[in-house]
Amino acid sequence: MSDSPWKSSTDRRSEREEKRIAVLRTAARAFNDVGYYNTSLDDIARRLNVTKPTLYYYIKNKEEILFECVRIGLERLESASSEVIGHGGSAYDELVAVMTAYVGVVTMEFGMCVIRVGEEPLTEESRRTLRALKRRIDLKFRSLIERGIAEGSIAACDPKIAAFTLAGALSWVARWYQPDGPQTADAIARHSVDLLLNGLRPRG
Amino acid sequence: MSDSPWKSSTDRRSEREEKRIAVLRTAARAFNDVGYYNTSLDDIARRLNVTKPTLYYYIKNKEEILFECVRIGLERLESASSEVIGHGGSAYDELVAVMTAYVGVVTMEFGMCVIRVGEEPLTEESRRTLRALKRRIDLKFRSLIERGIAEGSIAACDPKIAAFTLAGALSWVARWYQPDGPQTADAIARHSVDLLLNGLRPRG
């Protein structure tokens, strides 16, 4: 702590980072609402009550904003799974936790942007980076399913198609979820995960 | 039948319609491969070995092409369900048939275009028309699920969330399916539908 009225360089850095995230979050919301191509930097500046030159202090261009939004979304999807995997539970229990956390992320700005916009508008190099992140998430789902089948906690199935089927069902929530709609993200996650665990066919 | 070397107006109309569909199909493939915004009318003309002015004989502009691709895709999704519903089977059996047919459609050009591109690039009026078609498909899923729960052929669940979960899982196939990949669309449909029917949790 210092008595100086000037901010320390550490404070300035963290303040800048905080504002940068606010820019990205506002942009992600705009992209999710009206689409990437229908959103201009002017629109983003207007939503933040700043001028376009102010934006350039935090970001280079619209492509960089989208790249960062999708990258952060994918990292949150990945850490949502890393946090629950390897704590000694059954693969089934871990998969339930990962699936539930996944819905939580895709119903927030950055995760939603991964699904609603994705990497298509970006350069091949950016797309490659983001696809590598996606692949890591897919492999986590797949290896959990494989482990579950081996230990008997998950029914026999094709792990690759099962991983895509689960990710598809859960990702799709980002397409239709409305933050001010009648159902909370938690309730949607519960119902959707339950269906994927138990299936449409009545038990017993 | 006529001996005239000139085509009848009926023949000319059907030939024109056939070529128009070829234009739309080629465009849908390009949109699915590299994205709507990365595809120009010149690209489409090149893929068809025709000039851009030739394209204008069949379509007005790129927006009209996308509208038609998505409209045809949605109509095929809807007729895939209409064909199997109401033939006296259980709601469960009908839902299995609808889900399987759904994967068949989203792995073809027009159905794939519904999922990979969608209506976002279009005008509000076009989007409204296409959303109304989507809603009809969603309501079919939902009413089948409701009927199945009532008759006991489908496990108790939230019909709205279940309909979105199924549609999401099956639509997602369009995102990752590769026509020249190792698994056929039929095999993917079988595995994916089976998982949704039986769930991840082992039976018995």
Interface residues (C-beta under 8 A of the other chain):
Chain A: G35 Y37 N38 Y92 L95 E120 P121 I145 G148 G152 S153 I154 A155 C157 D158 I161 A162 F164 T165 L166 A167 G168 A169 L170 S171 W172 V173 R175 W176 Q183 I188 H191 S192 D194 L195 L196 L197 N198 G199 L200 R201 P202 R203
Chain B: G35 Y37 N38 Y92 L95 E120 P121 I145 G148 G152 S153 I154 A155 C157 D158 I161 A162 F164 T165 L166 A167 G168 A169 L170 S171 W172 V173 R175 W176 Q183 I188 H191 S192 D194 L195 L196 L197 N198 G199 L200 R201 P202 R203
